[in-house]
Amino acid sequence: MCDFCNNIKDVEYIKEHPSWERITEIVQTRECSFGLWVECEDYYYSGIAMKINYCPICGRRLNGE
């Protein structure tokens, strides 16, 4: 477990905050899937870039197993 996958946020929680407070991180959607949220300077291009099943840093499986 690393700091990157230890701080998974809900996607709705991320959307509530202003863009200058957001960072690139792992988010969980309502469907209980995980994605990599990428924050850009332009809010239009910010969002979930891809769905993931493993942490891109340490390789831990994200479904809680």
ChimeraX attribute file (.defattr): number of C-alpha atoms within 10 A of each C-alpha:
attribute: neighborCount
match mode: 1-to-1
recipient: residues
	/A:1	11
	/A:2	11
	/A:3	9
	/A:4	14
	/A:5	20
	/A:6	11
	/A:7	11
	/A:8	16
	/A:9	16
	/A:10	15
	/A:11	18
	/A:12	12
	/A:13	10
	/A:14	17
	/A:15	11
	/A:16	9
	/A:17	10
	/A:18	9
	/A:19	15
	/A:20	10
	/A:21	8
	/A:22	16
	/A:23	13
	/A:24	14
	/A:25	17
	/A:26	25
	/A:27	25
	/A:28	20
	/A:29	14
	/A:30	9
	/A:31	6
	/A:32	10
	/A:33	13
	/A:34	24
	/A:35	23
	/A:36	20
	/A:37	22
	/A:38	17
	/A:39	20
	/A:40	15
	/A:41	9
	/A:42	8
	/A:43	11
	/A:44	8
	/A:45	11
	/A:46	16
	/A:47	18
	/A:48	19
	/A:49	12
	/A:50	10
	/A:51	15
	/A:52	15
	/A:53	14
	/A:54	16
	/A:55	19
	/A:56	13
	/A:57	11
	/A:58	12
	/A:59	12
	/A:60	15
	/A:61	14
	/A:62	18
	/A:63	10
	/A:64	5
	/A:65	5
